[in-house]
C-alpha cells in the first residue's frame, strides 16, 4: 500500500480542488442580485394657448386667361393681407402656404376635354398672437375675398418654462416611486446612475370653421375658444442600490 511522506500536502491539494469547485458552481448557478433600480415619473402642467395659426385661402374660379386669373388673385390677396395687418398681425407672422394657377378643363359626355379657363389659388398661413382677434380676422378677410378657411391650431408660443415645471413634477413622482419600491425590496438607494426625459406639447386639434365660404360680404365674427392644453413630461431615473 502506497503512502506519501507528505500527507498534509495531499490535504491541501484536495481542499484547494473543493474550493475551486465551489467557486465554479457558485458562479455558474447563482444569479447576481441586480444593483440597479429604474422608475418612471409623470408630470403634467395645464396651460392656456397663446398662439392661433389659421390658413386663409382665395380661389378665383375659372378666368379667361392665366394673366386674368393671376391679376385677380394678386388683387384679392393684397386686400386680404392688408386686412390681416390692420387687425394687428405682424408681417413676420404671415407666410404663403400654397400658390397655384392651373388650367380648368370640362369633360364632355363624348369624351372631349374642353378648356374652361384658368384658376388662381393661394393660401396664406397667419399666426395670431391675440386670440380674441381670431374671429374678427376671419370676418375681415372673408369680406376682402377669402373663400377658403382652413383649420385653427392653438399652441403655446414658448412652452419651455411650462416644460420645466412639468419635468420637476415628473422627477418628484419618480423619486417617490423609487423610495417606496426600495423600502418594499429592503434595499437602499445609493446614487443616480442614469436620467432621461421626453415631453409632449400638443396643439389643439384643428377646428374647421368652414371649408368653402360663399361670396364676399358682411360676415359675423365667429367664436373661436382656444380651451386649455396639457404639457406632459415622462422622466426615467435609474438608481444604484445596495
Backbone bond lengths (Angstrom), bond angles and torsions (degrees), N, CA, C in turn:
res aa  C-N    CA-C-N  psi(-1)  N-CA   C-N-CA  omega(-1)  CA-C   N-CA-C  phi
1 X - - - 1.472 - - 1.519 108.43 -
2 X 1.350 113.07 131.53 1.470 118.24 -175.53 1.528 110.03 -85.15
3 X 1.318 116.29 133.79 1.471 121.49 175.21 1.518 108.53 -130.49
4 X 1.284 115.43 144.69 1.464 119.68 179.77 1.511 110.65 -92.46
5 X 1.300 113.54 150.65 1.456 118.73 177.31 1.523 111.27 -76.59
6 X 1.363 114.84 -15.28 1.462 117.56 -175.25 1.539 110.06 -125.64
7 X 1.319 117.24 72.29 1.467 119.49 -178.84 1.525 112.87 -60.92
8 X 1.313 116.99 -30.24 1.470 120.07 -179.87 1.535 111.18 -65.02
9 X 1.355 116.22 -31.36 1.464 120.22 179.37 1.523 110.71 -67.93
10 X 1.336 115.47 -39.83 1.468 119.68 178.22 1.526 109.89 -62.38
11 X 1.308 115.85 -42.36 1.470 119.75 -179.66 1.525 111.16 -62.40
12 X 1.333 116.86 -39.79 1.471 121.54 179.65 1.527 110.67 -64.28
13 X 1.354 114.91 -44.61 1.475 119.20 -179.19 1.515 110.60 -63.14
14 X 1.337 116.62 -46.36 1.469 119.92 -179.02 1.529 110.73 -63.77
15 X 1.310 115.47 -41.31 1.471 118.86 178.21 1.515 111.99 -62.31
16 X 1.342 114.83 -40.26 1.462 119.00 178.11 1.507 112.66 -63.45
17 X 1.337 115.50 -40.05 1.462 119.63 179.30 1.530 111.18 -63.86
18 X 1.336 116.31 -42.14 1.473 119.31 178.20 1.532 111.47 -64.66
19 X 1.334 116.06 -36.26 1.468 120.06 179.03 1.532 110.72 -64.71
20 X 1.340 116.03 -46.46 1.464 120.51 179.90 1.524 110.95 -63.59
21 X 1.354 116.65 -38.87 1.453 120.20 178.13 1.529 111.01 -63.86
22 X 1.317 115.68 -40.73 1.472 119.47 178.48 1.516 111.82 -63.80
23 X 1.341 116.51 -41.37 1.469 119.99 179.07 1.518 111.20 -64.36
24 X 1.330 115.89 -40.44 1.463 120.64 179.56 1.534 110.70 -63.38
25 X 1.326 116.91 -47.51 1.456 120.92 -179.49 1.528 111.21 -63.76
26 X 1.303 116.56 -37.47 1.470 120.47 179.64 1.516 110.92 -66.34
27 X 1.339 116.70 -42.51 1.469 120.56 179.90 1.519 111.43 -69.60
28 X 1.347 115.98 -31.75 1.455 119.89 -175.44 1.525 112.35 -79.98
29 X 1.311 117.74 -40.62 1.464 120.71 -170.08 1.526 114.51 -110.09
30 X 1.303 118.28 -5.20 1.466 120.02 179.83 1.516 109.42 -101.59
31 X 1.343 117.19 116.39 1.474 121.36 177.89 1.521 109.01 -75.62
32 X 1.340 118.10 131.89 1.459 120.03 -179.70 1.531 110.96 -68.13
33 X 1.295 117.03 143.58 1.465 121.51 178.66 1.529 109.27 -71.72
34 X 1.317 118.75 128.60 1.466 120.37 -178.71 1.520 111.13 -62.27
35 X 1.317 115.98 137.85 1.460 121.47 -177.27 1.522 112.40 -110.11
36 X 1.329 116.67 11.74 1.455 121.19 178.07 1.524 109.68 -120.54
37 X 1.330 115.15 150.29 1.464 121.51 177.16 1.518 107.44 -136.24
38 X 1.339 116.82 116.36 1.468 121.06 -178.47 1.530 110.07 -109.15
39 X 1.324 115.55 136.26 1.467 121.22 179.19 1.527 109.04 -135.50
40 X 1.320 115.58 154.38 1.468 121.97 176.06 1.518 109.29 -115.41
41 X 1.320 114.95 140.74 1.461 120.90 176.73 1.516 110.82 -127.03
42 X 1.330 116.44 149.96 1.464 121.64 -179.44 1.526 109.24 -124.93
43 X 1.327 115.46 133.36 1.461 121.32 175.94 1.513 110.67 -128.55
44 X 1.319 117.05 136.48 1.465 122.04 -178.03 1.525 110.55 -130.71
45 X 1.322 115.08 140.70 1.462 122.16 175.43 1.523 107.89 -133.57
46 X 1.316 116.11 128.62 1.469 120.26 179.48 1.521 109.10 -91.91
47 X 1.331 116.45 131.98 1.468 121.27 -177.58 1.526 109.87 -131.77
48 X 1.324 113.88 159.52 1.466 120.15 173.97 1.528 108.31 -100.01
49 X 1.325 118.98 128.96 1.472 120.84 177.61 1.523 111.30 -58.58
50 X 1.313 115.86 146.99 1.465 120.36 176.97 1.525 111.89 -124.81
51 X 1.339 116.82 6.62 1.461 121.34 178.61 1.528 108.53 -134.89
52 X 1.333 115.38 137.04 1.469 120.22 172.03 1.521 108.09 -124.02
53 X 1.316 116.60 131.80 1.464 121.61 175.94 1.517 108.50 -112.36
54 X 1.331 116.36 129.58 1.456 121.46 -177.15 1.524 109.52 -135.07
55 X 1.317 117.07 145.86 1.462 121.84 178.93 1.523 109.01 -108.55
56 X 1.334 115.51 123.42 1.461 122.53 179.65 1.521 108.84 -112.10
57 X 1.324 116.86 132.98 1.455 119.55 -176.99 1.517 113.33 -128.83
58 X 1.326 114.78 149.68 1.470 122.59 175.53 1.517 108.58 -125.37
59 X 1.316 117.55 128.36 1.460 123.42 174.68 1.516 107.96 -123.51
60 X 1.324 116.68 130.05 1.474 120.23 -173.15 1.516 113.40 -80.80
61 X 1.344 117.14 -22.50 1.458 118.67 -168.25 1.524 109.12 79.05
62 X 1.330 119.36 166.95 1.478 121.83 -177.02 1.533 112.44 -60.65
63 X 1.330 116.22 130.21 1.459 123.08 176.85 1.532 109.25 -122.48
64 X 1.320 115.96 162.64 1.468 120.84 -172.27 1.520 112.50 -60.80
65 X 1.325 117.53 -40.86 1.468 121.24 -178.87 1.524 109.45 -136.38
66 X 1.334 114.66 166.20 1.455 119.84 177.68 1.526 110.50 -64.47
67 X 1.348 116.99 -34.94 1.468 120.54 179.71 1.518 110.83 -64.90
68 X 1.332 116.21 -42.81 1.468 119.32 179.57 1.524 109.97 -62.64
69 X 1.331 116.30 -42.55 1.468 120.21 178.82 1.522 110.83 -63.67
70 X 1.335 116.60 -41.86 1.470 121.34 179.33 1.518 111.32 -63.26
71 X 1.342 116.81 -46.80 1.468 120.82 -177.89 1.527 110.96 -65.00
72 X 1.331 116.79 -40.84 1.463 120.27 179.37 1.524 110.70 -64.97
73 X 1.350 115.16 -42.25 1.461 119.42 -179.82 1.521 110.98 -64.37
74 X 1.335 116.29 -43.03 1.464 120.59 -179.81 1.525 111.05 -61.30
75 X 1.331 115.99 -41.53 1.466 120.26 -179.79 1.531 111.15 -63.96
76 X 1.322 115.78 -45.27 1.464 119.61 -177.48 1.530 111.72 -69.16
77 X 1.323 117.57 -43.18 1.459 120.22 -179.24 1.522 111.03 -65.51
78 X 1.324 116.94 -37.94 1.465 120.21 176.83 1.522 110.50 -59.75
79 X 1.331 116.48 -44.08 1.459 120.53 178.53 1.530 111.43 -64.62
80 X 1.328 116.37 -38.33 1.470 120.89 178.63 1.525 110.81 -64.54
81 X 1.336 117.27 -46.97 1.456 120.86 -179.73 1.526 111.56 -63.40
82 X 1.322 116.89 -36.24 1.464 120.82 176.59 1.523 110.51 -63.79
83 X 1.340 116.23 -41.64 1.463 120.27 178.62 1.523 111.24 -64.89
84 X 1.328 116.37 -39.93 1.469 120.66 178.93 1.523 110.41 -64.15
85 X 1.330 116.32 -44.54 1.463 120.49 -179.73 1.527 111.16 -65.53
86 X 1.336 116.94 -38.51 1.467 120.30 179.78 1.524 111.92 -67.24
87 X 1.356 116.29 -18.24 1.465 120.54 177.58 1.520 111.86 -87.02
88 X 1.339 117.08 3.99 1.454 120.87 175.18 1.510 115.47 99.77
89 X 1.330 117.96 9.42 1.466 120.87 -179.99 1.526 109.48 -89.08
90 X 1.330 116.63 130.06 1.459 121.24 179.15 1.529 110.54 -69.38
91 X 1.340 116.34 149.52 1.466 120.48 176.47 1.531 110.94 -60.44
92 X 1.332 116.29 -31.47 1.466 119.93 179.71 1.516 112.46 -67.00
93 X 1.327 117.55 -16.60 1.464 121.82 -178.59 1.527 112.51 -99.61
94 X 1.315 116.57 13.91 1.469 121.43 178.57 1.530 108.79 -127.14
95 X 1.322 116.43 129.77 1.456 119.56 178.31 1.525 110.07 -145.65
96 X 1.339 115.23 153.30 1.462 120.76 178.34 1.517 110.28 -74.97
97 X 1.330 115.65 129.99 1.461 121.11 178.51 1.524 111.20 -98.09
98 X 1.343 116.54 -29.41 1.466 119.60 -178.00 1.531 109.07 -163.74
99 X 1.334 116.76 144.83 1.465 121.89 177.87 1.522 108.55 -148.47
100 X 1.332 116.90 122.41 1.467 121.11 179.18 1.525 110.14 -142.19
101 X 1.325 114.87 148.80 1.472 122.83 167.63 1.520 105.73 -132.44
102 X 1.322 116.27 111.41 1.456 121.37 -171.79 1.524 112.21 -125.16
103 X 1.327 116.32 148.13 1.470 119.23 171.92 1.528 109.76 -70.41
104 X 1.313 116.05 143.54 1.462 121.72 178.85 1.532 108.07 -113.43
105 X 1.333 116.59 125.03 1.458 121.28 -177.78 1.524 110.78 -112.29
106 X 1.309 113.25 149.81 1.461 120.46 173.60 1.528 107.71 -113.15
107 X 1.311 116.46 132.45 1.461 120.40 -177.99 1.529 108.84 -102.57
108 X 1.315 115.72 116.61 1.459 122.36 -177.27 1.527 110.90 -81.46
109 X 1.331 117.01 158.43 1.471 120.54 178.86 1.527 113.71 -58.33
110 X 1.338 116.02 -27.43 1.472 118.17 -179.83 1.522 112.51 -82.89
111 X 1.343 116.90 4.86 1.455 120.18 177.03 1.520 114.33 94.74
112 X 1.329 116.79 -6.60 1.470 119.32 -179.39 1.531 110.37 -72.96
113 X 1.328 114.82 148.25 1.460 122.58 176.85 1.520 107.69 -109.52
114 X 1.332 116.43 117.79 1.462 121.36 -174.50 1.531 109.08 -116.84
115 X 1.324 115.73 129.28 1.465 120.97 179.28 1.523 110.23 -71.92
116 X 1.310 116.76 121.52 1.465 121.73 178.32 1.514 112.26 -91.10
117 X 1.326 117.43 -23.32 1.453 120.99 -177.48 1.515 110.73 149.30
118 X 1.333 115.02 -160.76 1.465 121.53 -178.90 1.527 109.04 -127.10
119 X 1.322 114.36 138.72 1.457 119.56 -177.21 1.522 110.37 -120.78
120 X 1.325 115.42 130.81 1.459 120.99 176.35 1.519 110.30 -101.20
121 X 1.325 115.48 142.71 1.463 120.54 -179.51 1.525 109.35 -145.51
122 X 1.315 116.27 135.76 1.457 120.64 177.89 1.523 109.47 -145.40
123 X 1.332 115.28 137.37 1.456 120.96 174.60 1.525 109.02 -119.62
124 X 1.315 116.06 138.18 1.462 121.64 176.58 1.523 108.79 -120.90
125 X 1.320 115.21 137.88 1.465 121.10 177.89 1.521 108.37 -98.21
126 X 1.311 115.33 125.55 1.468 121.50 -174.89 1.526 109.53 -117.12
127 X 1.323 115.34 127.03 1.463 120.72 175.40 1.527 108.00 -97.84
128 X 1.316 116.00 119.93 1.460 121.91 -175.57 1.524 108.98 -110.01
129 X 1.329 116.55 118.98 1.461 120.87 -176.64 1.525 112.58 -92.94
130 X 1.301 117.37 -14.37 1.467 122.10 174.61 1.522 107.20 -106.49
131 X 1.328 117.44 100.45 1.457 120.73 -173.68 1.523 112.52 -63.54
132 X 1.333 116.46 -25.22 1.465 119.00 178.83 1.526 111.96 -68.51
133 X 1.342 116.85 -14.50 1.472 120.02 -175.70 1.525 112.61 -95.46
134 X 1.337 118.58 -2.59 1.459 120.71 -174.79 1.523 111.56 -58.61
135 X 1.343 116.97 -53.19 1.459 120.54 -178.54 1.518 112.21 -61.36
136 X 1.337 116.62 -38.22 1.464 120.77 179.74 1.523 111.05 -65.71
137 X 1.342 117.24 -38.81 1.468 120.55 179.90 1.525 110.50 -66.45
138 X 1.324 117.24 -41.10 1.463 119.87 176.46 1.521 109.92 -60.67
139 X 1.334 116.97 -44.08 1.465 121.09 179.79 1.527 111.44 -61.70
140 X 1.323 117.00 -46.63 1.475 120.85 -178.07 1.532 111.10 -63.75
141 X 1.309 116.36 -44.31 1.465 118.62 -173.97 1.532 112.75 -74.24
142 X 1.336 118.02 -31.70 1.462 118.39 175.93 1.529 110.55 -67.37
143 X 1.306 116.14 -30.22 1.462 119.75 174.95 1.522 110.86 -66.28
144 X 1.344 117.00 -30.20 1.465 121.23 -177.48 1.528 113.15 -91.61
145 X 1.329 118.25 1.21 1.463 118.59 174.65 1.520 116.27 126.96
146 X 1.319 118.50 -5.54 1.468 119.82 177.06 1.526 108.91 -65.56
147 X 1.325 116.39 125.88 1.467 120.31 177.00 1.528 112.32 -126.03
148 X 1.338 115.70 10.91 1.463 121.54 172.66 1.518 108.48 -139.07
149 X 1.311 116.45 127.58 1.462 121.31 177.29 1.514 108.20 -125.32
150 X 1.325 116.02 121.09 1.461 120.51 -179.49 1.510 111.49 -83.19
151 X 1.318 117.03 -159.67 1.457 121.19 -176.05 1.511 112.24 -84.94
152 X 1.308 115.59 151.04 1.459 121.25 173.70 1.519 108.01 -94.65
153 X 1.312 115.82 128.89 1.458 120.77 177.73 1.518 108.59 -116.46
154 X 1.331 116.63 116.64 1.458 121.72 -179.54 1.530 109.36 -93.59
155 X 1.329 116.55 129.71 1.464 121.47 -178.79 1.520 110.20 -139.82
156 X 1.346 114.67 173.38 1.459 121.71 174.30 1.519 107.48 -102.80
157 X 1.318 117.21 126.32 1.456 120.90 -173.46 1.530 112.15 -67.44
158 X 1.334 117.55 -46.23 1.463 121.42 -178.78 1.531 108.93 -129.30
159 X 1.336 116.13 86.82 1.467 119.26 -174.24 1.529 114.74 -84.60
160 X 1.354 118.02 3.68 1.468 119.59 -171.96 1.526 112.61 -59.31
161 X 1.346 117.07 -45.55 1.466 119.52 -178.35 1.522 110.95 -62.50
162 X 1.328 116.36 -42.55 1.454 120.46 179.97 1.535 110.88 -66.58
163 X 1.334 116.62 -35.71 1.467 120.37 177.70 1.527 110.33 -64.34
164 X 1.334 116.62 -38.22 1.468 120.18 178.45 1.525 110.38 -64.15
165 X 1.334 116.58 -40.78 1.467 120.05 178.37 1.530 110.39 -63.48
166 X 1.337 115.89 -43.50 1.465 119.75 179.63 1.526 110.84 -65.54
167 X 1.337 117.00 -37.01 1.467 120.29 179.88 1.521 110.61 -66.93
168 X 1.342 116.92 -39.52 1.465 120.08 178.04 1.527 110.49 -61.41
169 X 1.329 116.78 -39.73 1.464 120.62 177.54 1.532 110.89 -66.13
170 X 1.327 116.70 -39.20 1.466 120.92 179.71 1.523 110.81 -64.59
171 X 1.335 116.86 -39.83 1.463 120.95 179.15 1.522 110.81 -65.37
172 X 1.336 116.68 -44.33 1.460 119.83 178.17 1.523 111.42 -62.58
173 X 1.328 116.26 -37.52 1.463 120.59 177.91 1.525 110.25 -64.03
174 X 1.337 116.77 -43.08 1.462 121.30 179.53 1.530 110.89 -65.86
175 X 1.331 117.13 -40.85 1.468 120.73 179.42 1.532 110.82 -61.22
176 X 1.333 115.88 -44.54 1.462 119.95 -179.23 1.529 110.86 -62.70
177 X 1.323 116.64 -41.06 1.466 120.69 178.91 1.528 110.83 -65.35
178 X 1.342 116.51 -40.91 1.459 120.69 -179.53 1.527 110.75 -64.73
179 X 1.322 116.70 -42.03 1.456 121.15 -179.88 1.523 110.94 -62.49
180 X 1.329 115.72 -45.11 1.464 120.25 -179.52 1.531 111.18 -65.90
181 X 1.333 116.78 -41.97 1.457 120.85 -178.64 1.527 111.22 -68.20
182 X 1.317 117.14 -40.55 1.465 120.78 179.06 1.524 110.56 -62.85
183 X 1.333 115.84 -39.67 1.451 119.96 178.32 1.524 111.28 -64.00
184 X 1.323 116.37 -40.59 1.461 120.91 179.80 1.524 111.46 -66.49
185 X 1.336 117.44 -34.18 1.462 121.71 -178.13 1.521 112.88 -86.52
186 X 1.325 116.44 -11.21 1.458 119.30 -178.77 1.508 113.14 74.38
187 X 1.324 117.82 31.62 1.457 121.42 178.30 1.518 109.28 -120.42
188 X 1.323 115.58 168.31 1.465 121.09 178.92 1.522 110.03 -117.91
189 X 1.324 115.56 140.25 1.468 121.19 178.34 1.524 108.98 -81.00
190 X 1.332 115.34 128.22 1.460 120.25 -177.37 1.524 112.01 -97.75
191 X 1.327 116.87 -54.55 1.467 119.97 -178.91 1.518 109.76 -162.71
192 X 1.359 116.49 167.31 1.460 122.57 176.50 1.523 108.94 -83.18
193 X 1.328 116.62 128.08 1.467 121.23 178.31 1.521 112.22 -101.12
194 X 1.339 116.70 -31.25 1.473 119.35 -174.20 1.528 109.08 -153.38
195 X 1.334 115.72 143.49 1.471 120.67 177.32 1.521 109.91 -143.34
196 X 1.308 116.53 138.11 1.467 120.95 174.12 1.525 108.46 -149.66
197 X 1.336 115.94 157.18 1.460 120.29 178.32 1.516 109.46 -151.81
198 X 1.305 115.29 156.53 1.458 121.25 172.24 1.516 108.41 -143.52
199 X 1.317 115.78 150.81 1.461 120.16 -174.01 1.519 111.27 -126.28
200 X 1.324 114.40 157.50 1.461 122.14 176.27 1.511 108.26 -127.78
201 X 1.340 115.78 119.28 1.462 121.20 177.25 1.520 106.74 -119.43
202 X 1.328 118.09 89.60 1.463 120.14 -173.22 1.514 112.64 -78.12
203 X 1.331 114.90 154.60 1.449 121.06 167.65 1.512 108.22 -98.74
204 X 1.313 116.52 154.88 1.456 119.41 176.23 1.524 108.86 -61.76
205 X 1.329 119.64 143.64 1.455 120.39 173.02 1.523 110.24 -56.50
206 X 1.327 116.07 143.10 1.456 119.76 -179.38 1.518 111.40 -53.82
207 X 1.320 115.09 134.13 1.449 120.80 176.86 1.532 107.41 -110.98
208 X 1.312 117.40 109.33 1.452 120.87 -175.53 1.522 109.84 -85.05
209 X 1.316 114.90 123.09 1.457 119.29 179.48 1.526 110.14 -75.39
210 X 1.321 115.51 -57.12 1.456 121.28 177.42 1.511 107.46 -168.07
211 X 1.305 117.46 125.43 1.457 121.15 -174.60 1.521 111.79 -65.43
212 X 1.303 117.25 -43.29 1.463 121.38 179.86 1.522 108.17 -129.72
213 X 1.322 116.08 126.43 1.459 120.87 177.90 1.519 108.52 -104.79
214 X 1.296 116.05 146.29 1.465 121.14 -177.51 1.510 112.81 -64.03
215 X 1.247 120.73 -139.89 1.453 122.23 179.30 1.509 111.06 -78.55
216 X 1.319 115.26 178.23 1.454 120.39 176.95 1.512 108.76 -72.69
217 X 1.302 115.35 172.04 1.450 119.38 -179.50 1.503 109.44 142.27
218 X 1.307 117.24 173.01 1.442 121.53 -179.67 1.516 110.76 -61.24
219 X 1.308 116.51 131.24 1.456 122.10 -178.65 1.514 109.37 -129.84
220 X 1.320 116.90 135.15 1.457 120.80 178.34 1.520 109.73 -69.49
221 X 1.331 115.45 149.50 1.458 119.96 176.69 1.517 109.19 -69.60
222 X 1.348 116.43 128.32 1.458 121.89 -175.74 1.522 109.86 -89.34
223 X 1.336 118.94 127.42 1.468 120.03 176.65 1.532 110.44 -62.94
224 X 1.329 116.29 133.29 1.475 120.42 -178.60 1.527 109.85 -136.25
225 X 1.334 118.27 72.79 1.471 119.86 179.44 1.521 111.64 -65.12
226 X 1.331 116.07 138.44 1.463 120.67 -177.93 1.512 114.66 -90.59
227 X 1.340 117.09 -18.37 1.458 120.14 179.26 1.521 112.75 66.05
228 X 1.317 117.04 -155.82 1.462 122.89 178.03 1.529 109.68 -129.16
229 X 1.329 115.26 163.77 1.458 121.57 178.93 1.520 109.42 -133.29
230 X 1.316 115.83 160.07 1.456 120.76 179.35 1.525 109.90 -118.31
231 X 1.334 115.65 121.69 1.462 121.49 173.66 1.531 107.18 -90.71
232 X 1.325 116.67 125.42 1.463 121.83 -176.07 1.525 110.13 -119.76
233 X 1.336 115.74 134.18 1.461 121.77 175.41 1.525 108.69 -122.49
234 X 1.327 116.30 130.51 1.462 122.77 174.10 1.525 108.37 -106.67
235 X 1.328 116.54 123.01 1.470 121.59 -178.92 1.527 110.00 -115.18
236 X 1.325 115.98 138.25 1.463 122.26 175.75 1.523 108.76 -119.95
237 X 1.335 116.52 124.47 1.463 121.73 179.31 1.519 108.97 -122.44
238 X 1.319 117.05 129.57 1.463 122.30 174.76 1.519 108.42 -109.90
239 X 1.324 116.75 122.80 1.464 122.94 -179.35 1.520 110.61 -104.96
240 X 1.318 115.62 148.36 1.456 120.85 167.08 1.522 107.68 -88.06
241 X 1.316 117.24 132.10 1.461 120.67 -176.72 1.530 110.31 -121.11
242 X 1.329 115.48 165.95 1.464 120.61 177.67 1.528 109.29 -146.03
